Amino acid sequence: MSEIGSPLSVMDAIETALDRTKTVLFRPFDLGKWLSLGFCAFLATLGQSGGGYTGGNPFGGGKGDEFEKVVPWVSEHLALVLTVGAAILLVGLALGILLTWLSSRGEFMFLDGVARNRAEVVEPWHRFRNLGNSLFVFRVILGLIGLGAMLLVAGAGLLLAWSSIQARTFDARAVGAIVGGACLLLPVALFLGLLKFLLRDFVVPIMFKRGLPALEAFRVFRHDILSGRVLPLVLFYLMAMVMGLAAAILVILATCMTCCIAALPYISSVIFLPVLVFFRCYSLCFLEQVGTEWRIIERPEDGSPPHPPAMATPDVVSSSDAPMQKLPSQEVPGEGSPTEEPPPAPPSSES
């Protein structure tokens, strides 16, 4: 294991990730491999996109008569509104849990394809069941914590600004509710977002490499990777932000040029597979600079170590891979196979 504080190079990680992306996708180019690996990437990225509030001023901008009709109706049918709202929340929560479960398994499937330069779907889906379930539980707990924090802050802000909402005025109470909510939500959102990136970039590879559950892998990351390397990790994510912005511009341009066809589910994962593979390789190439024991990408040409026993699958030797053995009836003289010796010649008589 490398010493704590050993230099880590972001530029070297980028260069190695680019070369690995070329190897996986273009050496040689295989459409079937793209389709299978793109499906794994599609599973891995399920539920990771989201939108934001794009509306206008919630306290005005509409007709006063309409607002005056809505508030009394909601007050009169409060039980119905709460029931419908709770049903929508439960359906959305169930859908989010399903997508999180699928993407948790897909993270390991996609990582396995990139690390081992292959495009399998069925076999890694079964092999990474336990690790995927562990990652799923960990992510659900984080999501519930984040949801609880947002609901708590939103409820406090709504309670503080309720009188302003009823009066349809944007006074000091409304400003205080917005500012106070933002000050509380911003650090929580940043913290949860950072955990999400660390989980994907480093904790998942640690789970993959050592076969550890999510919580234990996070402890290994904090002790063996994070300790003494905060600045390189900050540089790592700063460069990731710059490259992510450039990649987002390319994705938007390609989406517009294809009339939004490139934005369709699964199709987008196949079209933008080089981007997804590169960013998956970026963290792996950065991680392996910590020490040779963290090398996850298999490189047969430089004698990379195989995967640990916890992640290995039983070796199955197909008939095409097994060494050919000739049956005794198939042995051909002249190829080093034993042949029957000719019978001894009769002794010649001396004249």
Secondary structure by P-SEA (a helix, b strand, c coil): cccccccccaaaaaaaaaaaaaaaccccccaaaaaaaaaaaaaaaccccccccccccccccccaaaaaaaaaaaaaaaaaaaaaaaaaaaaaaaaaaaaaaaaaaaaaaaaaaaaacccccaaaaaaaaaaaaaaaaaaaaaaaaaaaaaaaaaaaaaaaaaaaaaaccccaaaaaaaaaaaaaaaaaaaaaaaaaaaaaccaaaaaaaccccaaaaaaaaacccccccaaaaaaaaaaaaaaaaaaaaaaaaaaaaacccccccaaaaaaaaaaaaaaaaaaaaaaacccccccccccccccccccccccccccccccccccccccccccccccccbbbbcccccccccc
